[in-house]
Amino acid sequence: MKPFARGVLHAGFALTGILTTLLGPVLPALSARWQLDDAQAGLLFTAQFLGSLSGALLAGRLALRFGVRAAIAAGYSIASVGVVVVSVGPWLAGLGGVATWGLGLGLIIPSVNLLVAELNPDRRAAALNVLNFAWGIGAVATPPVIAATLRSADLRPLLFVLAVLLAATALAVWIARVDVAVGKAAPDAGGVWRSSWIWLTGAFLFLYVGVENGLAGWMPSYAVRVLRVPYGAMAAAQGGFWGAILAVRLLAPALLRRITAPFLIVSGLALASLGTLLLLACAGAWSLVAGALLAGTGLAAVFPTKVALFTERAGAQGARVTGVVFAMAALGGATVPWAVGAISTRFDSLRLALAAPLGCCLLMIALQLRARSSPL
C-alpha cells in the first residue's frame, strides 16, 4: 500500500474515532438543548448504532459491486451530512442526523478493517491494532475538545469543522486509489452461513461494542450527575479511558510476539471487568479515573485482535461475511447503551444501570473460553 493511501486510511480512521465517541461527551449539552430524559437520550445511541448496523450490512455489497474505495468514500460523505444535520436540527431531525452519521460509520469501519487485514495477511492482528490505534487518537482527542467547547455552550462551529474534515477525507480516499480488488470474494457455497463461528464471533462483537460504547457513552453523565465531579474530571476520566485504549493498541504488536491472541483477549476482558467494578463502586474523581483507566486498558486490544482472528478464518469469504459480523457489533452498540439508559430511568439509578456492561464483559470471557475447543 502506498504511503499516501496508508496515511489517508489512518487519518480517516482517527476521524471515525472522533465521530464514534462524540455522542457521549456532547450528550449533556444535547439533552439540555432538546430537554431529554435518560430514556430519550439513550435513543440517540440506538439511532447511531442502528444506522451503523444498516451501513455494515450494506458495506460488503457495495465493496463487491463498486469496490472498497467507493464504500469507504460514500461512508465519509454520508457521515458528513449527518453531522451537519445534528448541528442545526431540532430533536427529531437530530435523531435522524445521528442515525445518518451512524450509517456512514457502518460503511467505513468494516471496509477499512477488512482492507487493512487483507493487505497484511502475515500480521493481521498487529496491523489492525495499529489501525485502531489511529481510531484511538481521535477518541482520546474528543473529550477535552468537547469540554472546552461546552464552556461556550455552542457546539455548532466544532461540528461544522468535523463535517468539512469528513467530506475532505471522502475526496482523499477517492484520490488515493485504494486497491479495490481487496473487496472481491469467492462465490458463496452456502455452508459458510451455517458455520457457528460466524455467529459466535458476531455475538462476541455485539457484546464488545455494547460495553465500549455503554461505558464511554454514559461515563460523562455518570461523572457529572451522579458523582458531581467538574467537567475537567469528567474529561480526565473519559480521556483516560480512550488514552489507555490508545496506548495498549500501540503496544499490542509487541505483546502478540510473546503471548497468544486468545490469551490477550481473555486477560484483557478480566482487567476490563475489574475496571468496571471500580467504576460501580467509585465515590469521586480519583476512583472514577482509575476505573476508567483499568477498563480502557483491558478493552484495548480485544476488538482488533478478535477481528484479526475472524478475517484470517473467513479467508476469501471475508467481504461477504464481515459486513454481517460488523452489523451484529453495531447492534450491540445500539442495544447496550440504550439498555443502560432504560435501566437508569426505571430504577432511578445510573450507577445500577452500569452493571450491564460488567455482565457483558463476563459473557465475552465465557464465549472466548468456549472458543478454545473451536477457535474463532
C-alpha positions as CSV (number, residue, x, y, z in Angstrom):
1,M,0.0,0.0,0.0
2,K,1.4,3.4,-1.0
3,P,2.3,5.9,1.8
4,F,-0.4,8.4,0.8
5,A,-3.1,5.7,0.8
6,R,-1.9,4.4,4.2
7,G,-1.9,7.9,5.6
8,V,-5.4,8.7,4.3
9,L,-6.8,5.4,5.8
10,H,-5.2,6.0,9.2
11,A,-6.0,9.7,9.4
12,G,-9.6,9.0,8.3
13,F,-9.8,6.3,10.9
14,A,-8.8,8.9,13.5
15,L,-11.9,10.9,12.4
16,T,-14.1,7.8,12.8
17,G,-12.7,7.6,16.4
18,I,-13.9,11.2,17.0
19,L,-17.3,10.5,15.4
20,T,-17.9,7.2,17.1
21,T,-17.3,8.6,20.6
22,L,-18.7,12.1,20.0
23,L,-22.2,11.4,21.3
24,G,-21.1,10.6,24.9
25,P,-19.3,13.9,25.6
26,V,-21.9,16.1,23.8
27,L,-24.9,14.2,25.4
28,P,-25.3,16.5,28.4
29,A,-25.4,19.5,26.1
30,L,-27.8,17.8,23.6
31,S,-30.0,16.6,26.5
32,A,-30.3,20.2,27.8
33,R,-30.8,21.7,24.3
34,W,-33.6,19.2,23.5
35,Q,-34.8,18.7,27.0
36,L,-34.4,14.9,27.1
37,D,-34.7,12.3,29.9
38,D,-32.2,9.4,30.1
39,A,-34.5,7.0,28.1
40,Q,-34.8,9.6,25.3
41,A,-31.1,10.3,25.4
42,G,-30.5,6.6,25.1
43,L,-32.4,6.6,21.8
44,L,-29.6,8.7,20.4
45,F,-27.2,5.8,20.9
46,T,-29.7,3.5,19.4
47,A,-30.1,5.7,16.4
48,Q,-26.3,5.9,15.8
49,F,-25.8,2.2,16.1
50,L,-28.9,1.1,14.2
51,G,-27.5,3.4,11.4
52,S,-24.1,1.6,11.8
53,L,-25.9,-1.7,11.6
54,S,-27.5,-0.8,8.3
55,G,-24.2,0.6,6.9
56,A,-22.4,-2.6,7.9
57,L,-24.9,-4.7,6.1
58,L,-24.5,-2.6,3.0
59,A,-20.7,-2.4,3.2
60,G,-20.0,-5.8,1.8
61,R,-22.4,-5.5,-1.1
62,L,-21.1,-2.1,-2.0
63,A,-17.5,-3.3,-1.9
64,L,-18.2,-6.3,-4.1
65,R,-20.2,-4.3,-6.6
66,F,-18.4,-0.9,-6.7
67,G,-15.1,-1.6,-4.9
68,V,-13.9,-1.0,-1.4
69,R,-12.8,2.6,-2.2
70,A,-16.4,3.5,-3.2
71,A,-17.8,2.1,0.0
72,I,-15.3,4.0,2.2
73,A,-15.7,7.3,0.3
74,A,-19.5,7.0,0.5
75,G,-19.3,6.4,4.2
76,Y,-17.3,9.6,4.9
77,S,-19.7,11.6,2.7
78,I,-22.8,10.3,4.4
79,A,-21.3,10.9,7.9
80,S,-20.5,14.5,7.0
81,V,-24.2,15.1,6.1
82,G,-25.3,13.6,9.4
83,V,-23.0,15.8,11.5
84,V,-24.4,18.9,9.8
85,V,-28.0,17.9,10.5
86,V,-27.3,17.4,14.2
87,S,-25.6,20.8,14.5
88,V,-28.6,22.7,13.2
89,G,-31.7,20.5,13.7
90,P,-34.3,20.1,16.4
91,W,-34.8,16.8,18.4
92,L,-36.3,14.6,15.7
93,A,-34.1,15.9,12.9
94,G,-31.1,15.5,15.3
95,L,-32.1,11.9,15.9
96,G,-32.1,11.3,12.1
97,G,-28.8,13.1,11.8
98,V,-27.2,10.8,14.4
99,A,-28.6,7.8,12.5
100,T,-27.1,9.2,9.3
101,W,-23.6,9.6,10.7
102,G,-24.0,6.1,12.1
103,L,-24.8,4.8,8.6
104,G,-21.6,6.4,7.4
105,L,-19.6,4.8,10.2
106,G,-21.2,1.4,9.3
107,L,-19.8,1.7,5.8
108,I,-16.4,2.9,6.8
109,I,-15.4,0.7,9.8
110,P,-15.8,-2.8,8.4
111,S,-14.5,-1.8,4.9
112,V,-11.3,-0.3,6.3
113,N,-10.7,-3.1,8.7
114,L,-11.1,-5.7,6.0
115,L,-8.9,-3.8,3.6
116,V,-6.0,-3.5,6.1
117,A,-6.4,-7.1,7.2
118,E,-6.2,-8.4,3.6
119,L,-3.2,-6.1,2.8
120,N,-1.3,-7.6,5.7
121,P,-2.0,-11.3,5.7
122,D,1.1,-12.2,7.7
123,R,0.5,-9.7,10.5
124,R,-3.3,-9.1,10.7
125,A,-3.6,-8.6,14.4
126,A,-0.6,-6.2,14.6
127,A,-1.8,-4.2,11.5
128,L,-5.4,-3.9,12.9
129,N,-4.1,-2.9,16.3
130,V,-2.1,-0.1,14.7
131,L,-5.1,0.9,12.6
132,N,-7.3,1.0,15.7
133,F,-4.6,2.9,17.4
134,A,-5.3,5.7,14.9
135,W,-9.0,5.4,15.8
136,G,-8.0,5.8,19.5
137,I,-6.2,9.0,18.7
138,G,-9.5,10.5,17.6
139,A,-11.3,9.1,20.6
140,V,-8.7,10.5,23.1
141,A,-8.9,13.9,21.5
142,T,-12.7,14.2,21.7
143,P,-13.4,14.7,25.5
144,P,-11.0,17.6,26.2
145,V,-12.1,19.4,23.0
146,I,-15.7,18.9,23.9
147,A,-15.2,20.0,27.5
148,A,-13.5,23.2,26.3
149,T,-16.3,23.8,23.7
150,L,-19.0,23.3,26.3
151,R,-17.8,26.3,28.2
152,S,-19.0,28.5,25.3
153,A,-22.3,26.4,25.1
154,D,-22.1,26.3,21.3
155,L,-21.2,23.1,19.6
156,R,-22.1,24.2,16.1
157,P,-18.6,25.6,15.0
158,L,-16.9,22.4,16.1
159,L,-19.5,20.2,14.4
160,F,-19.2,22.1,11.1
161,V,-15.4,21.7,11.2
162,L,-15.8,18.0,11.7
163,A,-18.2,17.8,8.8
164,V,-15.7,19.5,6.5
165,L,-12.9,17.1,7.5
166,L,-15.1,14.1,6.8
167,A,-16.1,15.4,3.4
168,A,-12.4,16.1,2.6
169,T,-11.5,12.6,3.7
170,A,-14.1,11.1,1.3
171,L,-12.3,13.0,-1.5
172,A,-8.9,11.9,-0.4
173,V,-9.9,8.3,-0.3
174,W,-11.1,8.5,-3.9
175,I,-7.8,10.2,-5.0
176,A,-5.7,7.6,-3.1
177,R,-7.0,4.8,-5.4
178,V,-7.1,2.2,-2.6
179,D,-6.8,-1.4,-4.0
180,V,-10.4,-2.2,-4.9
181,A,-9.6,-5.8,-5.6
182,V,-9.5,-6.4,-1.8
183,G,-13.3,-6.3,-1.6
184,K,-13.7,-9.3,-4.0
185,A,-14.8,-12.6,-2.6
186,A,-15.2,-16.1,-3.9
187,P,-18.7,-17.3,-4.6
188,D,-20.5,-18.5,-1.5
189,A,-21.1,-22.2,-1.4
190,G,-23.9,-21.8,1.2
191,G,-22.2,-23.6,4.0
192,V,-20.4,-20.6,5.4
193,W,-23.7,-19.2,6.7
194,R,-24.3,-22.4,8.7
195,S,-20.9,-22.0,10.5
196,S,-21.4,-21.3,14.2
197,W,-18.1,-19.4,14.4
198,I,-19.6,-16.6,12.3
199,W,-22.5,-16.1,14.7
200,L,-20.4,-16.6,17.8
201,T,-17.9,-14.0,16.6
202,G,-20.9,-11.7,15.9
203,A,-22.3,-12.3,19.4
204,F,-18.9,-11.5,20.9
205,L,-18.5,-8.3,19.0
206,F,-22.1,-7.4,19.8
207,L,-21.2,-7.5,23.5
208,Y,-17.8,-5.8,23.0
209,V,-19.2,-2.7,21.1
210,G,-22.0,-2.6,23.6
211,V,-19.6,-2.4,26.5
212,E,-17.2,0.1,24.9
213,N,-20.0,2.5,24.0
214,G,-22.1,1.8,27.1
215,L,-19.2,2.8,29.3
216,A,-17.8,5.7,27.2
217,G,-21.2,7.0,26.3
218,W,-22.6,7.2,29.8
219,M,-19.4,8.0,31.7
220,P,-19.8,11.8,31.3
221,S,-23.4,11.8,32.6
222,Y,-22.4,9.4,35.4
223,A,-19.4,11.6,36.4
224,V,-21.3,15.0,36.3
225,R,-24.7,13.9,37.6
226,V,-24.1,11.1,40.0
227,L,-20.6,11.8,41.3
228,R,-21.0,15.5,40.8
229,V,-17.4,16.0,39.6
230,P,-16.5,19.0,37.5
231,Y,-16.2,18.9,33.7
232,G,-12.4,18.7,33.9
233,A,-12.6,15.5,36.0
234,M,-15.1,14.1,33.6
235,A,-12.8,14.8,30.6
236,A,-9.9,13.2,32.5
237,A,-11.9,10.0,33.1
238,Q,-13.1,9.6,29.5
239,G,-9.7,10.8,28.1
240,G,-8.1,8.2,30.4
241,F,-10.4,5.5,29.1
242,W,-9.6,6.2,25.5
243,G,-5.9,7.0,26.3
244,A,-5.5,3.6,27.8
245,I,-7.0,2.0,24.7
246,L,-4.7,4.1,22.6
247,A,-1.5,3.1,24.5
248,V,-2.3,-0.6,24.7
249,R,-3.1,-0.8,21.0
250,L,0.3,0.7,20.2
251,L,1.9,-1.9,22.4
252,A,-0.2,-4.8,21.2
253,P,2.0,-5.9,18.2
254,A,4.9,-6.4,20.7
255,L,2.6,-8.2,23.2
256,L,1.4,-10.6,20.4
257,R,5.0,-11.7,19.8
258,R,5.1,-13.1,23.4
259,I,1.5,-14.3,24.1
260,T,-1.2,-15.8,22.0
261,A,-4.1,-13.7,20.7
262,P,-6.8,-15.7,22.6
263,F,-4.9,-15.2,25.9
264,L,-4.6,-11.5,25.2
265,I,-8.4,-11.3,24.7
266,V,-9.3,-13.2,27.9
267,S,-6.8,-11.4,30.1
268,G,-7.9,-8.0,28.7
269,L,-11.6,-8.8,29.4
270,A,-10.7,-9.8,33.0
271,L,-9.0,-6.5,33.6
272,A,-11.9,-4.6,32.0
273,S,-14.3,-6.4,34.4
274,L,-12.2,-5.1,37.4
275,G,-12.2,-1.6,36.0
276,T,-16.0,-1.7,35.6
277,L,-16.4,-2.9,39.1
278,L,-14.3,0.0,40.3
279,L,-16.5,2.4,38.3
280,L,-19.5,1.0,40.0
281,A,-18.0,1.4,43.5
282,C,-16.3,4.8,43.0
283,A,-17.3,7.8,45.0
284,G,-15.2,10.6,43.5
285,A,-12.9,11.8,40.8
286,W,-9.8,9.7,41.6
287,S,-11.6,6.4,41.7
288,L,-13.5,7.3,38.6
289,V,-10.3,8.0,36.6
290,A,-8.7,4.8,38.0
291,G,-11.7,2.7,37.0
292,A,-11.8,4.3,33.5
293,L,-8.0,3.6,33.0
294,L,-8.4,-0.1,34.0
295,A,-11.4,-0.6,31.8
296,G,-9.8,1.0,28.8
297,T,-6.5,-0.9,29.3
298,G,-8.4,-4.2,29.4
299,L,-10.6,-3.5,26.4
300,A,-7.9,-2.0,24.2
301,A,-6.7,-5.0,22.2
302,V,-9.9,-7.1,22.3
303,F,-11.7,-5.8,19.2
304,P,-8.8,-5.6,16.7
305,T,-7.4,-8.9,17.8
306,K,-10.8,-10.6,17.6
307,V,-11.4,-9.2,14.1
308,A,-7.9,-10.4,13.0
309,L,-8.8,-13.9,14.1
310,F,-12.1,-13.7,12.3
311,T,-10.7,-12.3,9.0
312,E,-8.0,-14.9,9.0
313,R,-10.5,-17.7,9.2
314,A,-13.0,-16.1,6.8
315,G,-10.4,-16.1,4.0
316,A,-11.9,-15.5,0.6
317,Q,-15.4,-15.1,2.1
318,G,-14.2,-12.0,4.0
319,A,-16.1,-9.3,2.1
320,R,-19.3,-11.4,2.2
321,V,-19.4,-12.3,5.9
322,T,-17.6,-9.4,7.5
323,G,-20.5,-7.0,7.0
324,V,-22.9,-9.3,8.9
325,V,-20.5,-9.7,11.8
326,F,-19.9,-5.9,12.0
327,A,-23.7,-5.4,11.7
328,M,-24.1,-7.6,14.8
329,A,-21.4,-5.5,16.5
330,A,-23.3,-2.3,15.6
331,L,-26.5,-3.8,17.1
332,G,-24.6,-4.2,20.4
333,G,-23.8,-0.5,20.2
334,A,-27.5,0.2,19.7
335,T,-28.7,-2.1,22.4
336,V,-26.4,-1.9,25.5
337,P,-26.2,1.9,25.8
338,W,-30.0,2.1,25.3
339,A,-30.4,-0.6,28.0
340,V,-28.3,1.4,30.4
341,G,-30.5,4.5,29.9
342,A,-33.7,2.4,30.2
343,I,-32.5,0.7,33.4
344,S,-31.4,4.1,34.9
345,T,-34.8,5.6,34.2
346,R,-36.7,2.5,35.5
347,F,-34.8,2.3,38.8
348,D,-33.7,5.9,39.1
349,S,-30.0,4.8,39.4
350,L,-27.4,5.3,36.7
351,R,-24.9,3.5,38.9
352,L,-27.0,0.4,39.0
353,A,-27.5,0.6,35.2
354,L,-23.8,0.5,34.6
355,A,-23.8,-3.1,35.9
356,A,-25.0,-4.1,32.4
357,P,-21.6,-3.6,30.8
358,L,-20.0,-5.7,33.5
359,G,-22.3,-8.6,32.8
360,C,-21.4,-8.2,29.1
361,C,-17.7,-8.5,29.9
362,L,-18.3,-11.7,31.8
363,L,-20.3,-13.2,28.9
364,M,-17.5,-12.3,26.5
365,I,-15.0,-14.2,28.7
366,A,-17.3,-17.2,28.6
367,L,-17.6,-17.0,24.8
368,Q,-13.8,-16.8,24.3
369,L,-13.2,-19.7,26.6
370,R,-15.8,-21.6,24.6
371,A,-13.7,-20.8,21.5
372,R,-10.7,-22.8,22.9
373,S,-12.3,-26.0,21.6
374,S,-13.3,-24.4,18.3
375,P,-11.1,-21.3,17.6
376,L,-12.9,-18.2,16.4
